[in-house]
Amino acid sequence: MNSEGARRRDVTVADVAKAAQVSKAQAARALGNYGAVSDDVRERVLAAAEALSYRPNELARSMNTGKSHTIGVVVGDIENPHFGLATRGITDTAKKSGYNVILVNTDEDRAAEVDAVRVLLDKRVDGLIVAPASSVETGHLQEVHRSGRPLVFIDRTAGDMPVETMAVDMERISREATQYLIEAGHRRIAFISTLTTDTRYTAGMRLESSQIADRIEGMRAAFLEADLPFPEDLVRLNAGDEDSIRGITREVLRGPDRATAVVASDGLIALSVVEAIQELGLSIPADVSFLMYDDFAWTRLTTPPLTVIAQPVYNMGVAAARALIRQMEGLPPAAPAQFTATLVRRGSVGPRRAEAAEASELEAVKS
């Protein structure tokens, strides 16, 4: 009867001590694995704890030890498979080292990120992994860093903060992908992103996301190397939902100076872009070439399979967790991790349609 009553509420150390017929102090030492406790007392306490389904009060334990064995993870959009895969890498690694993960989604909103960081610190997480919503407004992250709380960035930087960051060289891979499109004859290349700005993109404007800024700079560098004008009018931001993404896609693919190739900045945008292309009655790659960031299984199942920029996202999550755990355990940092994105060429990029026609006409003349 007494045991059943204990199970109906939170079982305390006092309950375990009573069942084991030892003092509360002895039970606490045995359950916390500290101090001097005889083998006989330890065995009785652990047996009683198992019989009563005792679970330790983690908050009380963290207040006593200063450790909660939890990691806080803050990302922009958990619906985006990119962050889902990164988080899986973090949680798999954390679990192996005995840490739990508390995940918070911010919808890429800086104010929500500030609140998320505050809540996680209030919950006494041992460290934080953050994909910064802003690389410009970073005061809350600087405060965490100054406090000495272990902190790692994933996917993006936060200005020039000296914090371990797990990300690929976005400018390099963007330049490579753009060169590939230029070599196929494309001069009007659109780039579509969810990044929120107050105005339309113009050269030199300060962007909140380091990742998007680097991708645009990579595109600009490729055009400069080819001695071609960069089509900044086709850099389209603020693609916040499916309707706006489809609307932007229709805009850039209509008119006499339309885009002949489209680059989608993530998998969620890519789905809506492809849908809009189909709604316009256009064909990939005959009418418009298409390239996207991140490689997911569905990109190989479309007709044609999609050309993608593949990032080692899971491995980035693993590395972020390992780096944070080393900080939390007072170990020196490992050698800086290097991550390389890869351009995977499939069937969604083809020659610009006008150039293909000109090539056919030239062949006809030659023959």
PATI-68537 format. One record per residue (C-alpha): residue number from 1; residue in one letter; x, y, z. Coordinates in Angstrom, 1 decimal. Layout:
N
<site i="NUM" aa="a" x="X" y="Y" z="Z"/>
...
This chain:
367
<site i="1" aa="m" x="0.0" y="0.0" z="0.0"/>
<site i="2" aa="n" x="2.8" y="2.4" z="1.0"/>
<site i="3" aa="s" x="4.8" y="1.5" z="-2.1"/>
<site i="4" aa="e" x="1.8" y="2.1" z="-4.4"/>
<site i="5" aa="g" x="1.2" y="5.5" z="-2.8"/>
<site i="6" aa="a" x="4.8" y="6.4" z="-3.4"/>
<site i="7" aa="r" x="4.5" y="5.5" z="-7.1"/>
<site i="8" aa="r" x="1.5" y="7.8" z="-7.5"/>
<site i="9" aa="r" x="3.6" y="10.8" z="-6.7"/>
<site i="10" aa="d" x="7.3" y="11.7" z="-7.2"/>
<site i="11" aa="v" x="9.4" y="9.3" z="-5.3"/>
<site i="12" aa="t" x="11.9" y="11.1" z="-3.1"/>
<site i="13" aa="v" x="15.2" y="10.3" z="-1.6"/>
<site i="14" aa="a" x="13.4" y="10.0" z="1.8"/>
<site i="15" aa="d" x="11.1" y="7.3" z="0.3"/>
<site i="16" aa="v" x="14.1" y="5.3" z="-0.9"/>
<site i="17" aa="a" x="15.9" y="5.7" z="2.4"/>
<site i="18" aa="k" x="12.9" y="4.5" z="4.3"/>
<site i="19" aa="a" x="12.5" y="1.5" z="2.1"/>
<site i="20" aa="a" x="16.2" y="0.6" z="2.4"/>
<site i="21" aa="q" x="16.1" y="1.3" z="6.1"/>
<site i="22" aa="v" x="19.0" y="3.7" z="6.0"/>
<site i="23" aa="s" x="19.4" y="7.4" z="6.7"/>
<site i="24" aa="k" x="18.4" y="10.0" z="4.1"/>
<site i="25" aa="a" x="22.1" y="11.1" z="3.9"/>
<site i="26" aa="q" x="23.3" y="7.6" z="3.2"/>
<site i="27" aa="a" x="20.6" y="7.2" z="0.5"/>
<site i="28" aa="a" x="21.6" y="10.5" z="-1.1"/>
<site i="29" aa="r" x="25.3" y="9.5" z="-1.2"/>
<site i="30" aa="a" x="24.5" y="6.1" z="-2.7"/>
<site i="31" aa="l" x="22.2" y="7.5" z="-5.3"/>
<site i="32" aa="g" x="24.5" y="10.4" z="-6.2"/>
<site i="33" aa="n" x="27.6" y="8.1" z="-6.2"/>
<site i="34" aa="y" x="29.6" y="10.4" z="-3.9"/>
<site i="35" aa="g" x="31.0" y="10.2" z="-0.4"/>
<site i="36" aa="a" x="31.6" y="7.1" z="1.8"/>
<site i="37" aa="v" x="28.9" y="4.4" z="1.6"/>
<site i="38" aa="s" x="29.4" y="0.7" z="2.4"/>
<site i="39" aa="d" x="28.7" y="-1.9" z="-0.3"/>
<site i="40" aa="d" x="25.8" y="-3.3" z="1.8"/>
<site i="41" aa="v" x="24.1" y="0.1" z="2.1"/>
<site i="42" aa="r" x="24.7" y="0.9" z="-1.6"/>
<site i="43" aa="e" x="23.1" y="-2.4" z="-2.7"/>
<site i="44" aa="r" x="20.0" y="-1.9" z="-0.5"/>
<site i="45" aa="v" x="19.5" y="1.7" z="-1.6"/>
<site i="46" aa="l" x="19.8" y="0.9" z="-5.3"/>
<site i="47" aa="a" x="17.4" y="-2.1" z="-4.9"/>
<site i="48" aa="a" x="14.9" y="0.1" z="-3.1"/>
<site i="49" aa="a" x="15.2" y="2.8" z="-5.8"/>
<site i="50" aa="e" x="14.6" y="0.3" z="-8.5"/>
<site i="51" aa="a" x="11.6" y="-1.2" z="-6.7"/>
<site i="52" aa="l" x="10.1" y="2.3" z="-6.2"/>
<site i="53" aa="s" x="10.9" y="3.4" z="-9.8"/>
<site i="54" aa="y" x="12.8" y="6.3" z="-8.3"/>
<site i="55" aa="r" x="13.9" y="9.1" z="-10.7"/>
<site i="56" aa="p" x="16.4" y="11.7" z="-9.5"/>
<site i="57" aa="n" x="15.3" y="15.4" z="-9.4"/>
<site i="58" aa="e" x="17.5" y="16.7" z="-12.2"/>
<site i="59" aa="l" x="17.0" y="20.3" z="-11.3"/>
<site i="60" aa="a" x="18.0" y="19.7" z="-7.7"/>
<site i="61" aa="r" x="21.0" y="17.6" z="-8.9"/>
<site i="62" aa="s" x="22.1" y="20.4" z="-11.3"/>
<site i="63" aa="m" x="21.9" y="22.9" z="-8.5"/>
<site i="64" aa="n" x="24.1" y="20.7" z="-6.3"/>
<site i="65" aa="t" x="26.6" y="19.7" z="-8.9"/>
<site i="66" aa="g" x="26.5" y="22.7" z="-11.3"/>
<site i="67" aa="k" x="25.9" y="20.2" z="-14.1"/>
<site i="68" aa="s" x="22.6" y="19.4" z="-15.8"/>
<site i="69" aa="h" x="24.0" y="17.0" z="-18.5"/>
<site i="70" aa="t" x="21.8" y="18.8" z="-21.0"/>
<site i="71" aa="i" x="22.7" y="20.7" z="-24.2"/>
<site i="72" aa="g" x="20.6" y="23.5" z="-25.6"/>
<site i="73" aa="v" x="20.3" y="23.6" z="-29.4"/>
<site i="74" aa="v" x="18.8" y="26.7" z="-31.2"/>
<site i="75" aa="v" x="18.0" y="26.5" z="-34.9"/>
<site i="76" aa="g" x="16.1" y="28.6" z="-37.4"/>
<site i="77" aa="d" x="13.6" y="26.1" z="-38.9"/>
<site i="78" aa="i" x="13.2" y="22.5" z="-37.7"/>
<site i="79" aa="e" x="10.9" y="21.9" z="-40.7"/>
<site i="80" aa="n" x="13.8" y="22.4" z="-42.9"/>
<site i="81" aa="p" x="15.5" y="18.9" z="-43.4"/>
<site i="82" aa="h" x="18.9" y="20.7" z="-43.3"/>
<site i="83" aa="f" x="18.4" y="21.5" z="-39.6"/>
<site i="84" aa="g" x="16.7" y="18.1" z="-38.9"/>
<site i="85" aa="l" x="19.8" y="16.3" z="-40.1"/>
<site i="86" aa="a" x="22.2" y="18.5" z="-38.2"/>
<site i="87" aa="t" x="20.1" y="18.1" z="-35.1"/>
<site i="88" aa="r" x="20.2" y="14.3" z="-35.5"/>
<site i="89" aa="g" x="24.0" y="14.5" z="-35.6"/>
<site i="90" aa="i" x="24.0" y="16.5" z="-32.4"/>
<site i="91" aa="t" x="21.6" y="14.3" z="-30.5"/>
<site i="92" aa="d" x="23.3" y="11.0" z="-31.6"/>
<site i="93" aa="t" x="26.7" y="12.3" z="-30.4"/>
<site i="94" aa="a" x="25.3" y="13.9" z="-27.2"/>
<site i="95" aa="k" x="23.5" y="10.7" z="-26.2"/>
<site i="96" aa="k" x="26.7" y="8.6" z="-26.5"/>
<site i="97" aa="s" x="28.4" y="11.0" z="-24.0"/>
<site i="98" aa="g" x="25.5" y="10.9" z="-21.6"/>
<site i="99" aa="y" x="23.9" y="14.3" z="-22.5"/>
<site i="100" aa="n" x="20.3" y="15.1" z="-23.3"/>
<site i="101" aa="v" x="19.3" y="17.8" z="-25.8"/>
<site i="102" aa="i" x="16.7" y="20.5" z="-25.6"/>
<site i="103" aa="l" x="15.8" y="21.8" z="-29.0"/>
<site i="104" aa="v" x="14.3" y="25.2" z="-29.7"/>
<site i="105" aa="n" x="13.0" y="26.5" z="-33.1"/>
<site i="106" aa="t" x="13.1" y="30.3" z="-33.7"/>
<site i="107" aa="d" x="11.6" y="30.6" z="-37.2"/>
<site i="108" aa="e" x="14.8" y="32.6" z="-38.0"/>
<site i="109" aa="d" x="13.6" y="35.4" z="-35.8"/>
<site i="110" aa="r" x="16.3" y="37.1" z="-33.7"/>
<site i="111" aa="a" x="13.9" y="38.1" z="-30.9"/>
<site i="112" aa="a" x="12.8" y="34.5" z="-30.6"/>
<site i="113" aa="e" x="16.4" y="33.4" z="-30.5"/>
<site i="114" aa="v" x="17.2" y="35.9" z="-27.7"/>
<site i="115" aa="d" x="14.3" y="34.4" z="-25.7"/>
<site i="116" aa="a" x="15.3" y="30.8" z="-26.5"/>
<site i="117" aa="v" x="18.9" y="31.4" z="-25.3"/>
<site i="118" aa="r" x="17.6" y="33.0" z="-22.1"/>
<site i="119" aa="v" x="15.2" y="30.1" z="-21.4"/>
<site i="120" aa="l" x="17.9" y="27.5" z="-22.0"/>
<site i="121" aa="l" x="20.3" y="29.3" z="-19.7"/>
<site i="122" aa="d" x="17.5" y="29.5" z="-17.0"/>
<site i="123" aa="k" x="17.2" y="25.7" z="-17.4"/>
<site i="124" aa="r" x="20.9" y="25.5" z="-16.6"/>
<site i="125" aa="v" x="22.0" y="23.8" z="-19.8"/>
<site i="126" aa="d" x="25.7" y="23.0" z="-19.7"/>
<site i="127" aa="g" x="26.3" y="24.5" z="-23.2"/>
<site i="128" aa="l" x="24.7" y="25.9" z="-26.3"/>
<site i="129" aa="i" x="24.8" y="25.1" z="-30.0"/>
<site i="130" aa="v" x="23.3" y="27.9" z="-32.1"/>
<site i="131" aa="a" x="22.7" y="28.5" z="-35.7"/>
<site i="132" aa="p" x="22.6" y="32.3" z="-35.4"/>
<site i="133" aa="a" x="19.5" y="34.0" z="-36.9"/>
<site i="134" aa="s" x="21.6" y="37.1" z="-37.4"/>
<site i="135" aa="s" x="25.3" y="37.5" z="-38.0"/>
<site i="136" aa="v" x="24.9" y="41.3" z="-37.3"/>
<site i="137" aa="e" x="22.9" y="41.6" z="-34.1"/>
<site i="138" aa="t" x="24.8" y="39.3" z="-31.8"/>
<site i="139" aa="g" x="24.7" y="41.0" z="-28.4"/>
<site i="140" aa="h" x="23.0" y="38.0" z="-26.7"/>
<site i="141" aa="l" x="25.5" y="35.6" z="-28.0"/>
<site i="142" aa="q" x="28.4" y="37.8" z="-27.1"/>
<site i="143" aa="e" x="27.0" y="37.9" z="-23.6"/>
<site i="144" aa="v" x="26.9" y="34.0" z="-23.5"/>
<site i="145" aa="h" x="30.5" y="33.9" z="-24.7"/>
<site i="146" aa="r" x="31.8" y="36.5" z="-22.2"/>
<site i="147" aa="s" x="30.1" y="34.5" z="-19.4"/>
<site i="148" aa="g" x="32.3" y="31.5" z="-20.2"/>
<site i="149" aa="r" x="29.4" y="29.3" z="-21.0"/>
<site i="150" aa="p" x="30.4" y="26.7" z="-23.6"/>
<site i="151" aa="l" x="29.1" y="27.8" z="-27.0"/>
<site i="152" aa="v" x="29.4" y="26.5" z="-30.6"/>
<site i="153" aa="f" x="27.9" y="27.8" z="-33.8"/>
<site i="154" aa="i" x="26.6" y="25.6" z="-36.6"/>
<site i="155" aa="d" x="25.9" y="26.5" z="-40.2"/>
<site i="156" aa="r" x="26.6" y="30.2" z="-39.8"/>
<site i="157" aa="t" x="28.9" y="32.7" z="-38.2"/>
<site i="158" aa="a" x="28.0" y="35.5" z="-35.8"/>
<site i="159" aa="g" x="30.2" y="38.4" z="-37.0"/>
<site i="160" aa="d" x="33.8" y="38.0" z="-35.9"/>
<site i="161" aa="m" x="33.1" y="36.3" z="-32.6"/>
<site i="162" aa="p" x="35.9" y="33.9" z="-31.7"/>
<site i="163" aa="v" x="33.6" y="30.9" z="-31.3"/>
<site i="164" aa="e" x="34.1" y="27.4" z="-32.8"/>
<site i="165" aa="t" x="31.9" y="27.2" z="-35.9"/>
<site i="166" aa="m" x="30.9" y="24.1" z="-37.9"/>
<site i="167" aa="a" x="30.1" y="25.3" z="-41.5"/>
<site i="168" aa="v" x="31.2" y="24.9" z="-45.0"/>
<site i="169" aa="d" x="33.0" y="27.5" z="-47.2"/>
<site i="170" aa="m" x="29.8" y="28.8" z="-48.8"/>
<site i="171" aa="e" x="31.4" y="31.4" z="-51.0"/>
<site i="172" aa="r" x="33.7" y="28.8" z="-52.7"/>
<site i="173" aa="i" x="30.9" y="26.3" z="-53.5"/>
<site i="174" aa="s" x="28.6" y="29.1" z="-54.7"/>
<site i="175" aa="r" x="31.3" y="30.4" z="-57.0"/>
<site i="176" aa="e" x="31.8" y="26.8" z="-58.4"/>
<site i="177" aa="a" x="28.1" y="26.2" z="-58.9"/>
<site i="178" aa="t" x="27.7" y="29.6" z="-60.6"/>
<site i="179" aa="q" x="30.7" y="28.9" z="-62.9"/>
<site i="180" aa="y" x="29.0" y="25.7" z="-63.9"/>
<site i="181" aa="l" x="25.8" y="27.5" z="-64.9"/>
<site i="182" aa="i" x="27.8" y="30.2" z="-66.7"/>
<site i="183" aa="e" x="29.7" y="27.6" z="-68.7"/>
<site i="184" aa="a" x="26.3" y="26.1" z="-69.7"/>
<site i="185" aa="g" x="25.5" y="29.5" z="-71.3"/>
<site i="186" aa="h" x="23.4" y="31.1" z="-68.5"/>
<site i="187" aa="r" x="23.7" y="34.8" z="-67.9"/>
<site i="188" aa="r" x="20.4" y="35.4" z="-66.1"/>
<site i="189" aa="i" x="20.6" y="33.3" z="-63.0"/>
<site i="190" aa="a" x="18.1" y="33.9" z="-60.2"/>
<site i="191" aa="f" x="18.8" y="33.2" z="-56.5"/>
<site i="192" aa="i" x="15.8" y="32.7" z="-54.2"/>
<site i="193" aa="s" x="16.1" y="32.8" z="-50.4"/>
<site i="194" aa="t" x="13.8" y="33.1" z="-47.3"/>
<site i="195" aa="l" x="16.1" y="35.7" z="-45.7"/>
<site i="196" aa="t" x="14.0" y="38.6" z="-44.6"/>
<site i="197" aa="t" x="15.0" y="42.2" z="-45.5"/>
<site i="198" aa="d" x="13.3" y="45.6" z="-45.5"/>
<site i="199" aa="t" x="14.1" y="46.3" z="-49.1"/>
<site i="200" aa="r" x="14.9" y="44.4" z="-52.3"/>
<site i="201" aa="y" x="18.5" y="43.3" z="-52.6"/>
<site i="202" aa="t" x="21.0" y="45.8" z="-53.9"/>
<site i="203" aa="a" x="24.8" y="45.5" z="-54.2"/>
<site i="204" aa="g" x="26.7" y="46.1" z="-51.0"/>
<site i="205" aa="m" x="23.6" y="45.9" z="-48.6"/>
<site i="206" aa="r" x="24.3" y="44.3" z="-45.3"/>
<site i="207" aa="l" x="22.6" y="40.9" z="-44.9"/>
<site i="208" aa="e" x="21.7" y="39.3" z="-41.6"/>
<site i="209" aa="s" x="22.7" y="35.8" z="-42.6"/>
<site i="210" aa="s" x="26.4" y="35.1" z="-43.2"/>
<site i="211" aa="q" x="25.5" y="32.0" z="-45.2"/>
<site i="212" aa="i" x="23.3" y="33.9" z="-47.7"/>
<site i="213" aa="a" x="25.8" y="36.8" z="-47.9"/>
<site i="214" aa="d" x="28.5" y="34.3" z="-48.8"/>
<site i="215" aa="r" x="26.4" y="32.6" z="-51.4"/>
<site i="216" aa="i" x="25.6" y="35.8" z="-53.1"/>
<site i="217" aa="e" x="29.3" y="36.9" z="-53.0"/>
<site i="218" aa="g" x="30.2" y="33.6" z="-54.5"/>
<site i="219" aa="m" x="27.8" y="34.2" z="-57.4"/>
<site i="220" aa="r" x="29.1" y="37.7" z="-57.9"/>
<site i="221" aa="a" x="32.7" y="36.5" z="-57.9"/>
<site i="222" aa="a" x="31.9" y="33.9" z="-60.7"/>
<site i="223" aa="f" x="30.3" y="36.6" z="-62.8"/>
<site i="224" aa="l" x="33.3" y="38.9" z="-62.2"/>
<site i="225" aa="e" x="35.8" y="36.2" z="-63.2"/>
<site i="226" aa="a" x="33.8" y="35.6" z="-66.4"/>
<site i="227" aa="d" x="33.8" y="39.4" z="-67.1"/>
<site i="228" aa="l" x="30.0" y="39.4" z="-67.1"/>
<site i="229" aa="p" x="27.5" y="41.8" z="-65.3"/>
<site i="230" aa="f" x="26.0" y="40.3" z="-62.2"/>
<site i="231" aa="p" x="22.2" y="40.1" z="-62.4"/>
<site i="232" aa="e" x="21.4" y="41.5" z="-58.9"/>
<site i="233" aa="d" x="17.8" y="42.2" z="-60.0"/>
<site i="234" aa="l" x="17.4" y="38.4" z="-59.9"/>
<site i="235" aa="v" x="18.5" y="38.0" z="-56.3"/>
<site i="236" aa="r" x="15.2" y="37.6" z="-54.6"/>
<site i="237" aa="l" x="14.9" y="37.5" z="-50.8"/>
<site i="238" aa="n" x="11.8" y="37.5" z="-48.5"/>
<site i="239" aa="a" x="10.5" y="34.2" z="-49.9"/>
<site i="240" aa="g" x="8.7" y="33.5" z="-46.7"/>
<site i="241" aa="d" x="6.0" y="31.0" z="-47.6"/>
<site i="242" aa="e" x="4.9" y="28.8" z="-50.4"/>
<site i="243" aa="d" x="2.7" y="31.4" z="-52.1"/>
<site i="244" aa="s" x="5.5" y="34.1" z="-52.0"/>
<site i="245" aa="i" x="8.1" y="31.5" z="-53.4"/>
<site i="246" aa="r" x="5.8" y="30.6" z="-56.3"/>
<site i="247" aa="g" x="5.1" y="34.2" z="-56.9"/>
<site i="248" aa="i" x="8.8" y="35.2" z="-57.0"/>
<site i="249" aa="t" x="9.5" y="32.2" z="-59.3"/>
<site i="250" aa="r" x="6.8" y="33.3" z="-61.7"/>
<site i="251" aa="e" x="8.2" y="36.8" z="-61.7"/>
<site i="252" aa="v" x="11.8" y="35.8" z="-62.5"/>
<site i="253" aa="l" x="10.7" y="33.4" z="-65.3"/>
<site i="254" aa="r" x="8.5" y="35.8" z="-67.2"/>
<site i="255" aa="g" x="9.3" y="38.6" z="-69.5"/>
<site i="256" aa="p" x="11.9" y="39.2" z="-72.3"/>
<site i="257" aa="d" x="14.8" y="39.4" z="-69.8"/>
<site i="258" aa="r" x="13.8" y="36.4" z="-67.7"/>
<site i="259" aa="a" x="16.0" y="34.1" z="-65.8"/>
<site i="260" aa="t" x="17.2" y="31.0" z="-67.6"/>
<site i="261" aa="a" x="18.4" y="29.3" z="-64.4"/>
<site i="262" aa="v" x="17.2" y="29.3" z="-60.8"/>
<site i="263" aa="v" x="19.1" y="28.5" z="-57.7"/>
<site i="264" aa="a" x="17.0" y="27.6" z="-54.6"/>
<site i="265" aa="s" x="18.7" y="28.3" z="-51.2"/>
<site i="266" aa="d" x="17.2" y="25.3" z="-49.4"/>
<site i="267" aa="g" x="15.1" y="22.2" z="-49.9"/>
<site i="268" aa="l" x="11.8" y="23.7" z="-48.8"/>
<site i="269" aa="i" x="12.2" y="26.6" z="-51.3"/>
<site i="270" aa="a" x="13.1" y="24.1" z="-54.0"/>
<site i="271" aa="l" x="9.8" y="22.2" z="-53.7"/>
<site i="272" aa="s" x="7.8" y="25.4" z="-54.3"/>
<site i="273" aa="v" x="10.1" y="26.6" z="-57.1"/>
<site i="274" aa="v" x="9.7" y="23.3" z="-59.0"/>
<site i="275" aa="e" x="6.0" y="23.5" z="-58.5"/>
<site i="276" aa="a" x="5.8" y="27.0" z="-59.9"/>
<site i="277" aa="i" x="7.9" y="26.0" z="-62.9"/>
<site i="278" aa="q" x="5.5" y="23.2" z="-63.6"/>
<site i="279" aa="e" x="2.5" y="25.5" z="-63.2"/>
<site i="280" aa="l" x="4.1" y="27.8" z="-65.9"/>
<site i="281" aa="g" x="4.2" y="24.8" z="-68.2"/>
<site i="282" aa="l" x="8.0" y="25.0" z="-68.4"/>
<site i="283" aa="s" x="10.3" y="22.0" z="-68.5"/>
<site i="284" aa="i" x="13.5" y="21.4" z="-66.6"/>
<site i="285" aa="p" x="16.2" y="21.7" z="-68.0"/>
<site i="286" aa="a" x="14.9" y="22.4" z="-71.6"/>
<site i="287" aa="d" x="13.2" y="25.7" z="-70.6"/>
<site i="288" aa="v" x="14.9" y="26.6" z="-67.3"/>
<site i="289" aa="s" x="17.9" y="25.0" z="-65.5"/>
<site i="290" aa="f" x="17.5" y="24.4" z="-61.8"/>
<site i="291" aa="l" x="20.0" y="24.0" z="-58.9"/>
<site i="292" aa="m" x="19.5" y="23.8" z="-55.2"/>
<site i="293" aa="y" x="21.3" y="23.6" z="-51.9"/>
<site i="294" aa="d" x="21.3" y="20.3" z="-49.9"/>
<site i="295" aa="d" x="21.0" y="16.8" z="-51.2"/>
<site i="296" aa="f" x="17.9" y="14.9" z="-50.0"/>
<site i="297" aa="a" x="16.6" y="11.5" z="-51.2"/>
<site i="298" aa="w" x="13.7" y="13.1" z="-53.1"/>
<site i="299" aa="t" x="16.1" y="15.1" z="-55.3"/>
<site i="300" aa="r" x="17.1" y="11.8" z="-57.0"/>
<site i="301" aa="l" x="13.6" y="10.7" z="-57.6"/>
<site i="302" aa="t" x="12.4" y="13.6" z="-59.7"/>
<site i="303" aa="t" x="12.5" y="13.7" z="-63.5"/>
<site i="304" aa="p" x="15.1" y="14.7" z="-64.2"/>
<site i="305" aa="p" x="17.1" y="14.2" z="-61.0"/>
<site i="306" aa="l" x="18.1" y="17.5" z="-59.5"/>
<site i="307" aa="t" x="21.6" y="19.0" z="-59.5"/>
<site i="308" aa="v" x="22.4" y="19.9" z="-55.9"/>
<site i="309" aa="i" x="25.1" y="21.3" z="-53.6"/>
<site i="310" aa="a" x="25.6" y="18.6" z="-51.0"/>
<site i="311" aa="q" x="26.7" y="19.6" z="-47.6"/>
<site i="312" aa="p" x="27.9" y="17.2" z="-44.9"/>
<site i="313" aa="v" x="25.2" y="18.4" z="-42.5"/>
<site i="314" aa="y" x="25.0" y="15.3" z="-40.3"/>
<site i="315" aa="n" x="28.8" y="15.4" z="-39.8"/>
<site i="316" aa="m" x="28.6" y="19.1" z="-39.0"/>
<site i="317" aa="g" x="26.1" y="18.3" z="-36.2"/>
<site i="318" aa="v" x="28.4" y="15.5" z="-34.9"/>
<site i="319" aa="a" x="31.4" y="17.9" z="-34.9"/>
<site i="320" aa="a" x="29.4" y="20.7" z="-33.2"/>
<site i="321" aa="a" x="28.4" y="18.3" z="-30.4"/>
<site i="322" aa="r" x="31.9" y="17.0" z="-29.9"/>
<site i="323" aa="a" x="33.4" y="20.5" z="-29.8"/>
<site i="324" aa="l" x="30.8" y="21.6" z="-27.2"/>
<site i="325" aa="i" x="31.4" y="18.5" z="-25.0"/>
<site i="326" aa="r" x="35.1" y="19.1" z="-25.1"/>
<site i="327" aa="q" x="34.4" y="22.6" z="-23.8"/>
<site i="328" aa="m" x="32.0" y="21.4" z="-21.2"/>
<site i="329" aa="e" x="34.5" y="18.8" z="-19.9"/>
<site i="330" aa="g" x="37.3" y="21.4" z="-19.8"/>
<site i="331" aa="l" x="39.4" y="19.8" z="-22.6"/>
<site i="332" aa="p" x="41.4" y="21.8" z="-25.1"/>
<site i="333" aa="p" x="39.8" y="22.3" z="-28.5"/>
<site i="334" aa="a" x="40.6" y="19.8" z="-31.2"/>
<site i="335" aa="a" x="42.1" y="20.8" z="-34.6"/>
<site i="336" aa="p" x="39.6" y="23.0" z="-36.5"/>
<site i="337" aa="a" x="37.1" y="20.9" z="-38.4"/>
<site i="338" aa="q" x="37.1" y="21.3" z="-42.2"/>
<site i="339" aa="f" x="33.8" y="20.7" z="-44.1"/>
<site i="340" aa="t" x="33.5" y="20.7" z="-47.9"/>
<site i="341" aa="a" x="30.4" y="21.0" z="-49.9"/>
<site i="342" aa="t" x="30.2" y="19.2" z="-53.3"/>
<site i="343" aa="l" x="28.4" y="20.1" z="-56.5"/>
<site i="344" aa="v" x="26.5" y="17.0" z="-57.6"/>
<site i="345" aa="r" x="25.8" y="17.3" z="-61.3"/>
<site i="346" aa="r" x="22.6" y="15.5" z="-62.3"/>
<site i="347" aa="g" x="20.0" y="16.3" z="-65.0"/>
<site i="348" aa="s" x="18.4" y="19.6" z="-64.0"/>
<site i="349" aa="v" x="21.1" y="21.9" z="-65.6"/>
<site i="350" aa="g" x="21.3" y="22.1" z="-69.3"/>
<site i="351" aa="p" x="22.5" y="24.6" z="-72.0"/>
<site i="352" aa="r" x="20.6" y="27.9" z="-72.2"/>
<site i="353" aa="r" x="17.8" y="27.3" z="-74.6"/>
<site i="354" aa="a" x="18.7" y="30.1" z="-77.1"/>
<site i="355" aa="e" x="22.3" y="28.9" z="-77.2"/>
<site i="356" aa="a" x="21.2" y="25.4" z="-77.8"/>
<site i="357" aa="a" x="19.1" y="26.6" z="-80.8"/>
<site i="358" aa="e" x="22.0" y="28.6" z="-82.1"/>
<site i="359" aa="a" x="24.3" y="25.6" z="-81.8"/>
<site i="360" aa="s" x="21.8" y="23.4" z="-83.8"/>
<site i="361" aa="e" x="21.6" y="26.1" z="-86.5"/>
<site i="362" aa="l" x="25.4" y="26.3" z="-86.7"/>
<site i="363" aa="e" x="25.6" y="22.5" z="-87.1"/>
<site i="364" aa="a" x="23.0" y="22.6" z="-89.8"/>
<site i="365" aa="v" x="25.0" y="25.2" z="-91.7"/>
<site i="366" aa="k" x="28.3" y="23.2" z="-91.3"/>
<site i="367" aa="s" x="26.7" y="20.0" z="-92.6"/>
